[in-house]
Amino acid sequence: MESDAMRLRSNGSAGGAREVSGNHSALALMSPDDVATYLAKPKSWVYGNWRSQGIPFKKVGNALRCRLADLNEWLDRQTP
């Protein structure tokens, strides 16, 4: 189920990147499913590659969470 805080929309940029709509903070925590939607990648790719690709997840209890600001910084560091 998608929360209002994580409602995503396309920003029209190359590579299918997405941005969070509305006035939500870049500190919002994203689940792996949210990250998959944001990156326009399958959930299986995110779960299977987060360690090797260095996607900036943190463990919160048993759950993986990622700050939007950290994810955007990670994206900026990726080579085209």
N, CA, C and O atoms as a printed pandas DataFrame, in Angstrom:
     atom_number atom_name residue_name chain_id  residue_number  x_coord  y_coord  z_coord
0              1         N          MET        A               1    0.835   -1.174    0.000
1              2        CA          MET        A               1    0.000    0.000    0.000
2              3         C          MET        A               1    0.882    1.240    0.000
3              4         O          MET        A               1    1.820    1.335    0.792
4              5         N          GLU        A               2    0.599    2.161   -0.853
5              6        CA          GLU        A               2    1.424    3.355   -0.999
6              7         C          GLU        A               2    0.923    4.455   -0.067
7              8         O          GLU        A               2   -0.266    4.774   -0.050
8              9         N          SER        A               3    1.835    5.027    0.702
9             10        CA          SER        A               3    1.470    6.111    1.601
10            11         C          SER        A               3    1.463    7.426    0.842
11            12         O          SER        A               3    2.079    7.537   -0.217
12            13         N          ASP        A               4    0.762    8.431    1.382
13            14        CA          ASP        A               4    0.756    9.754    0.771
14            15         C          ASP        A               4    2.166   10.310    0.698
15            16         O          ASP        A               4    2.517   10.986   -0.269
16            17         N          ALA        A               5    2.989   10.030    1.725
17            18        CA          ALA        A               5    4.347   10.549    1.758
18            19         C          ALA        A               5    5.206    9.983    0.647
19            20         O          ALA        A               5    6.192   10.606    0.256
20            21         N          MET        A               6    4.859    8.825    0.134
21            22        CA          MET        A               6    5.701    8.195   -0.857
22            23         C          MET        A               6    5.038    8.148   -2.232
23            24         O          MET        A               6    5.488    7.392   -3.094
24            25         N          ARG        A               7    3.999    8.921   -2.462
25            26        CA          ARG        A               7    3.378    8.961   -3.782
26            27         C          ARG        A               7    4.402    9.542   -4.749
27            28         O          ARG        A               7    4.900   10.649   -4.545
28            29         N          LEU        A               8    4.707    8.809   -5.777
29            30        CA          LEU        A               8    5.790    9.188   -6.669
30            31         C          LEU        A               8    5.230    9.548   -8.036
31            32         O          LEU        A               8    4.177    9.057   -8.444
32            33         N          ARG        A               9    5.952   10.415   -8.736
33            34        CA          ARG        A               9    5.573   10.755  -10.096
34            35         C          ARG        A               9    6.829   10.897  -10.936
35            36         O          ARG        A               9    7.910   11.176  -10.418
36            37         N          SER        A              10    6.677   10.709  -12.199
37            38        CA          SER        A              10    7.818   10.834  -13.106
38            39         C          SER        A              10    8.179   12.299  -13.259
39            40         O          SER        A              10    7.307   13.166  -13.304
40            41         N          ASN        A              11    9.495   12.567  -13.340
41            42        CA          ASN        A              11    9.915   13.944  -13.545
42            43         C          ASN        A              11   10.390   14.175  -14.970
43            44         O          ASN        A              11   10.881   15.256  -15.292
44            45         N          GLY        A              12   10.249   13.169  -15.827
45            46        CA          GLY        A              12   10.577   13.322  -17.226
46            47         C          GLY        A              12   12.061   13.280  -17.543
47            48         O          GLY        A              12   12.449   13.563  -18.677
48            49         N          SER        A              13   12.902   12.937  -16.576
49            50        CA          SER        A              13   14.335   12.905  -16.852
50            51         C          SER        A              13   14.729   11.572  -17.460
51            52         O          SER        A              13   13.985   10.594  -17.385
52            53         N          ALA        A              14   15.896   11.547  -18.056
53            54        CA          ALA        A              14   16.400   10.324  -18.674
54            55         C          ALA        A              14   16.598    9.242  -17.631
55            56         O          ALA        A              14   16.926    9.536  -16.482
56            57         N          GLY        A              15   16.403    8.006  -18.018
57            58        CA          GLY        A              15   16.629    6.887  -17.123
58            59         C          GLY        A              15   15.428    6.554  -16.262
59            60         O          GLY        A              15   15.495    5.631  -15.451
60            61         N          GLY        A              16   14.334    7.278  -16.414
61            62        CA          GLY        A              16   13.128    6.967  -15.684
62            63         C          GLY        A              16   13.167    7.319  -14.214
63            64         O          GLY        A              16   12.359    6.804  -13.442
64            65         N          ALA        A              17   14.088    8.185  -13.800
65            66        CA          ALA        A              17   14.158    8.571  -12.392
66            67         C          ALA        A              17   12.861    9.235  -11.976
67            68         O          ALA        A              17   12.159    9.824  -12.798
68            69         N          ARG        A              18   12.559    9.140  -10.740
69            70        CA          ARG        A              18   11.305    9.673  -10.205
70            71         C          ARG        A              18   11.609   10.640   -9.077
71            72         O          ARG        A              18   12.709   10.643   -8.525
72            73         N          GLU        A              19   10.628   11.458   -8.741
73            74        CA          GLU        A              19   10.774   12.344   -7.587
74            75         C          GLU        A              19    9.527   12.264   -6.740
75            76         O          GLU        A              19    8.446   11.941   -7.231
76            77         N          VAL        A              20    9.687   12.562   -5.456
77            78        CA          VAL        A              20    8.559   12.555   -4.543
78            79         C          VAL        A              20    7.774   13.827   -4.782
79            80         O          VAL        A              20    8.339   14.920   -4.804
80            81         N          SER        A              21    6.464   13.685   -4.962
81            82        CA          SER        A              21    5.642   14.865   -5.202
82            83         C          SER        A              21    5.205   15.473   -3.878
83            84         O          SER        A              21    5.250   14.826   -2.832
84            85         N          GLY        A              22    4.794   16.696   -3.944
85            86        CA          GLY        A              22    4.310   17.382   -2.749
86            87         C          GLY        A              22    5.430   18.041   -1.991
87            88         O          GLY        A              22    6.522   18.238   -2.523
88            89         N          ASN        A              23    5.157   18.386   -0.738
89            90        CA          ASN        A              23    6.126   19.134    0.061
90            91         C          ASN        A              23    6.797   18.235    1.088
91            92         O          ASN        A              23    6.981   18.642    2.235
92            93         N          HIS        A              24    7.162   17.027    0.699
93            94        CA          HIS        A              24    7.738   16.064    1.628
94            95         C          HIS        A              24    9.247   16.236    1.715
95            96         O          HIS        A              24    9.914   16.557    0.733
96            97         N          SER        A              25    9.747   16.021    2.877
97            98        CA          SER        A              25   11.160   16.224    3.171
98            99         C          SER        A              25   12.039   15.209    2.469
99           100         O          SER        A              25   11.644   14.062    2.260
100          101         N          ALA        A              26   13.237   15.647    2.106
101          102        CA          ALA        A              26   14.227   14.744    1.531
102          103         C          ALA        A              26   14.729   13.762    2.583
103          104         O          ALA        A              26   15.469   12.834    2.256
104          105         N          LEU        A              27   14.339   13.952    3.834
105          106        CA          LEU        A              27   14.722   13.036    4.905
106          107         C          LEU        A              27   13.708   11.917    5.088
107          108         O          LEU        A              27   13.873   11.071    5.967
108          109         N          ALA        A              28   12.664   11.902    4.272
109          110        CA          ALA        A              28   11.653   10.851    4.360
110          111         C          ALA        A              28   12.311    9.496    4.147
111          112         O          ALA        A              28   13.199    9.354    3.306
112          113         N          LEU        A              29   11.872    8.505    4.911
113          114        CA          LEU        A              29   12.424    7.154    4.773
114          115         C          LEU        A              29   11.673    6.389    3.698
115          116         O          LEU        A              29   10.442    6.388    3.655
116          117         N          MET        A              30   12.429    5.746    2.840
117          118        CA          MET        A              30   11.868    4.984    1.739
118          119         C          MET        A              30   12.144    3.499    1.957
119          120         O          MET        A              30   13.222    3.124    2.419
120          121         N          SER        A              31   11.185    2.673    1.631
121          122        CA          SER        A              31   11.357    1.229    1.685
122          123         C          SER        A              31   12.035    0.772    0.383
123          124         O          SER        A              31   12.129    1.551   -0.566
124          125         N          PRO        A              32   12.502   -0.463    0.330
125          126        CA          PRO        A              32   13.043   -0.976   -0.936
126          127         C          PRO        A              32   12.029   -0.896   -2.084
127          128         O          PRO        A              32   12.412   -0.653   -3.228
128          129         N          ASP        A              33   10.750   -1.096   -1.789
129          130        CA          ASP        A              33    9.726   -0.978   -2.823
130          131         C          ASP        A              33    9.634    0.460   -3.336
131          132         O          ASP        A              33    9.487    0.684   -4.538
132          133         N          ASP        A              34    9.722    1.439   -2.421
133          134        CA          ASP        A              34    9.700    2.849   -2.815
134          135         C          ASP        A              34   10.915    3.180   -3.678
135          136         O          ASP        A              34   10.804    3.892   -4.676
136          137         N          VAL        A              35   12.081    2.652   -3.282
137          138        CA          VAL        A              35   13.312    2.892   -4.029
138          139         C          VAL        A              35   13.193    2.290   -5.429
139          140         O          VAL        A              35   13.616    2.911   -6.404
140          141         N          ALA        A              36   12.628    1.100   -5.540
141          142        CA          ALA        A              36   12.443    0.465   -6.844
142          143         C          ALA        A              36   11.569    1.337   -7.743
143          144         O          ALA        A              36   11.886    1.526   -8.917
144          145         N          THR        A              37   10.495    1.859   -7.213
145          146        CA          THR        A              37    9.620    2.735   -7.983
146          147         C          THR        A              37   10.359    4.000   -8.391
147          148         O          THR        A              37   10.268    4.429   -9.541
148          149         N          TYR        A              38   11.081    4.593   -7.470
149          150        CA          TYR        A              38   11.833    5.824   -7.707
150          151         C          TYR        A              38   12.880    5.640   -8.804
151          152         O          TYR        A              38   13.082    6.526   -9.633
152          153         N          LEU        A              39   13.544    4.480   -8.803
153          154        CA          LEU        A              39   14.591    4.191   -9.778
154          155         C          LEU        A              39   14.059    3.570  -11.068
155          156         O          LEU        A              39   14.809    3.361  -12.021
156          157         N          ALA        A              40   12.765    3.279  -11.088
157          158        CA          ALA        A              40   12.147    2.598  -12.234
158          159         C          ALA        A              40   12.853    1.267  -12.515
159          160         O          ALA        A              40   13.138    0.920  -13.661
160          161         N          LYS        A              41   13.124    0.539  -11.433
161          162        CA          LYS        A              41   13.761   -0.782  -11.500
162          163         C          LYS        A              41   12.829   -1.789  -10.839
163          164         O          LYS        A              41   12.007   -1.414  -10.003
164          165         N          PRO        A              42   12.948   -3.064  -11.204
165          166        CA          PRO        A              42   12.153   -4.079  -10.506
166          167         C          PRO        A              42   12.572   -4.184   -9.038
167          168         O          PRO        A              42   13.732   -3.961   -8.693
168          169         N          LYS        A              43   11.623   -4.523   -8.197
169          170        CA          LYS        A              43   11.927   -4.719   -6.772
170          171         C          LYS        A              43   13.017   -5.775   -6.602
171          172         O          LYS        A              43   13.879   -5.654   -5.732
172          173         N          SER        A              44   12.971   -6.810   -7.439
173          174        CA          SER        A              44   13.966   -7.876   -7.327
174          175         C          SER        A              44   15.376   -7.343   -7.577
175          176         O          SER        A              44   16.331   -7.815   -6.960
176          177         N          TRP        A              45   15.518   -6.365   -8.478
177          178        CA          TRP        A              45   16.835   -5.766   -8.726
178          179         C          TRP        A              45   17.332   -5.029   -7.491
179          180         O          TRP        A              45   18.497   -5.159   -7.116
180          181         N          VAL        A              46   16.457   -4.259   -6.858
181          182        CA          VAL        A              46   16.852   -3.507   -5.658
182          183         C          VAL        A              46   17.257   -4.468   -4.548
183          184         O          VAL        A              46   18.324   -4.313   -3.954
184          185         N          TYR        A              47   16.419   -5.454   -4.265
185          186        CA          TYR        A              47   16.735   -6.408   -3.201
186          187         C          TYR        A              47   17.999   -7.203   -3.517
187          188         O          TYR        A              47   18.782   -7.501   -2.615
188          189         N          GLY        A              48   18.202   -7.546   -4.771
189          190        CA          GLY        A              48   19.336   -8.371   -5.143
190          191         C          GLY        A              48   20.653   -7.619   -5.279
191          192         O          GLY        A              48   21.720   -8.232   -5.258
192          193         N          ASN        A              49   20.591   -6.302   -5.418
193          194        CA          ASN        A              49   21.798   -5.529   -5.717
194          195         C          ASN        A              49   22.109   -4.403   -4.742
195          196         O          ASN        A              49   23.085   -3.682   -4.951
196          197         N          TRP        A              50   21.333   -4.224   -3.699
197          198        CA          TRP        A              50   21.558   -3.046   -2.858
198          199         C          TRP        A              50   22.934   -3.035   -2.207
199          200         O          TRP        A              50   23.547   -1.976   -2.077
200          201         N          ARG        A              51   23.425   -4.193   -1.799
201          202        CA          ARG        A              51   24.764   -4.224   -1.184
202          203         C          ARG        A              51   25.853   -3.978   -2.227
203          204         O          ARG        A              51   26.717   -3.123   -2.032
204          205         N          SER        A              52   25.815   -4.722   -3.330
205          206        CA          SER        A              52   26.873   -4.613   -4.336
206          207         C          SER        A              52   26.875   -3.261   -5.040
207          208         O          SER        A              52   27.934   -2.781   -5.446
208          209         N          GLN        A              53   25.721   -2.647   -5.187
209          210        CA          GLN        A              53   25.628   -1.347   -5.845
210          211         C          GLN        A              53   25.814   -0.185   -4.869
211          212         O          GLN        A              53   25.970    0.963   -5.286
212          213         N          GLY        A              54   25.797   -0.486   -3.577
213          214        CA          GLY        A              54   26.005    0.557   -2.573
214          215         C          GLY        A              54   24.804    1.454   -2.345
215          216         O          GLY        A              54   24.958    2.589   -1.895
216          217         N          ILE        A              55   23.599    0.960   -2.650
217          218        CA          ILE        A              55   22.402    1.757   -2.375
218          219         C          ILE        A              55   22.361    2.004   -0.870
219          220         O          ILE        A              55   22.477    1.054   -0.095
220          221         N          PRO        A              56   22.200    3.254   -0.437
221          222        CA          PRO        A              56   22.416    3.619    0.966
222          223         C          PRO        A              56   21.282    3.242    1.929
223          224         O          PRO        A              56   20.704    4.110    2.584
224          225         N          PHE        A              57   20.975    1.960    2.007
225          226        CA          PHE        A              57   19.975    1.496    2.970
226          227         C          PHE        A              57   20.577    1.398    4.363
227          228         O          PHE        A              57   21.772    1.146    4.517
228          229         N          LYS        A              58   19.755    1.595    5.361
229          230        CA          LYS        A              58   20.083    1.362    6.773
230          231         C          LYS        A              58   19.053    0.377    7.304
231          232         O          LYS        A              58   17.902    0.362    6.867
232          233         N          LYS        A              59   19.482   -0.436    8.243
233          234        CA          LYS        A              59   18.544   -1.345    8.906
234          235         C          LYS        A              59   17.813   -0.587   10.007
235          236         O          LYS        A              59   18.436    0.043   10.862
236          237         N          VAL        A              60   16.502   -0.654    9.975
237          238        CA          VAL        A              60   15.656   -0.095   11.028
238          239         C          VAL        A              60   14.866   -1.281   11.554
239          240         O          VAL        A              60   13.862   -1.684   10.967
240          241         N          GLY        A              61   15.334   -1.838   12.677
241          242        CA          GLY        A              61   14.783   -3.112   13.122
242          243         C          GLY        A              61   15.148   -4.171   12.094
243          244         O          GLY        A              61   16.325   -4.357   11.782
244          245         N          ASN        A              62   14.149   -4.865   11.567
245          246        CA          ASN        A              62   14.381   -5.859   10.521
246          247         C          ASN        A              62   14.153   -5.308    9.121
247          248         O          ASN        A              62   14.286   -6.037    8.139
248          249         N          ALA        A              63   13.813   -4.028    9.022
249          250        CA          ALA        A              63   13.468   -3.434    7.736
250          251         C          ALA        A              63   14.618   -2.608    7.168
251          252         O          ALA        A              63   15.395   -2.013    7.915
252          253         N          LEU        A              64   14.716   -2.577    5.854
253          254        CA          LEU        A              64   15.654   -1.694    5.174
254          255         C          LEU        A              64   14.947   -0.378    4.881
255          256         O          LEU        A              64   13.803   -0.366    4.427
256          257         N          ARG        A              65   15.630    0.719    5.141
257          258        CA          ARG        A              65   15.093    2.041    4.850
258          259         C          ARG        A              65   16.206    2.910    4.285
259          260         O          ARG        A              65   17.378    2.729    4.612
260          261         N          CYS        A              66   15.827    3.852    3.436
261          262        CA          CYS        A              66   16.771    4.735    2.777
262          263         C          CYS        A              66   16.196    6.146    2.776
263          264         O          CYS        A              66   15.019    6.341    2.472
264          265         N          ARG        A              67   17.023    7.124    3.116
265          266        CA          ARG        A              67   16.578    8.520    3.029
266          267         C          ARG        A              67   16.637    8.963    1.570
267          268         O          ARG        A              67   17.569    8.617    0.845
268          269         N          LEU        A              68   15.646    9.722    1.152
269          270        CA          LEU        A              68   15.605   10.229   -0.208
270          271         C          LEU        A              68   16.845   11.052   -0.520
271          272         O          LEU        A              68   17.404   10.929   -1.610
272          273         N          ALA        A              69   17.285   11.883    0.408
273          274        CA          ALA        A              69   18.482   12.706    0.189
274          275         C          ALA        A              69   19.709   11.821   -0.045
275          276         O          ALA        A              69   20.526   12.111   -0.918
276          277         N          ASP        A              70   19.838   10.741    0.736
277          278        CA          ASP        A              70   20.971    9.821    0.563
278          279         C          ASP        A              70   20.895    9.104   -0.785
279          280         O          ASP        A              70   21.912    8.903   -1.448
280          281         N          LEU        A              71   19.687    8.722   -1.182
281          282        CA          LEU        A              71   19.516    8.048   -2.469
282          283         C          LEU        A              71   19.880    8.992   -3.617
283          284         O          LEU        A              71   20.527    8.574   -4.577
284          285         N          ASN        A              72   19.475   10.245   -3.526
285          286        CA          ASN        A              72   19.817   11.216   -4.570
286          287         C          ASN        A              72   21.321   11.465   -4.633
287          288         O          ASN        A              72   21.873   11.626   -5.721
288          289         N          GLU        A              73   21.984   11.499   -3.491
289          290        CA          GLU        A              73   23.452   11.629   -3.469
290          291         C          GLU        A              73   24.091   10.410   -4.127
291          292         O          GLU        A              73   25.038   10.551   -4.900
292          293         N          TRP        A              74   23.582    9.216   -3.827
293          294        CA          TRP        A              74   24.089    7.989   -4.441
294          295         C          TRP        A              74   23.907    8.051   -5.958
295          296         O          TRP        A              74   24.816    7.695   -6.708
296          297         N          LEU        A              75   22.739    8.501   -6.408
297          298        CA          LEU        A              75   22.494    8.624   -7.839
298          299         C          LEU        A              75   23.486    9.587   -8.495
299          300         O          LEU        A              75   23.982    9.327   -9.592
300          301         N          ASP        A              76   23.766   10.683   -7.825
301          302        CA          ASP        A              76   24.710   11.672   -8.370
302          303         C          ASP        A              76   26.116   11.104   -8.524
303          304         O          ASP        A              76   26.872   11.549   -9.387
304          305         N          ARG        A              77   26.475   10.123   -7.693
305          306        CA          ARG        A              77   27.810    9.519   -7.751
306          307         C          ARG        A              77   27.930    8.422   -8.816
307          308         O          ARG        A              77   29.037    7.970   -9.111
308          309         N          GLN        A              78   26.810    7.993   -9.392
309          310        CA          GLN        A              78   26.842    6.912  -10.372
310          311         C          GLN        A              78   27.390    7.439  -11.694
311          312         O          GLN        A              78   27.105    8.569  -12.091
312          313         N          THR        A              79   28.176    6.612  -12.364
313          314        CA          THR        A              79   28.696    6.999  -13.669
314          315         C          THR        A              79   27.622    6.765  -14.727
315          316         O          THR        A              79   26.870    5.794  -14.644
316          317         N          PRO        A              80   27.548    7.641  -15.711
317          318        CA          PRO        A              80   26.500    7.506  -16.747
318          319         C          PRO        A              80   26.700    6.304  -17.645
319          320         O          PRO        A              80   25.900    6.071  -18.552
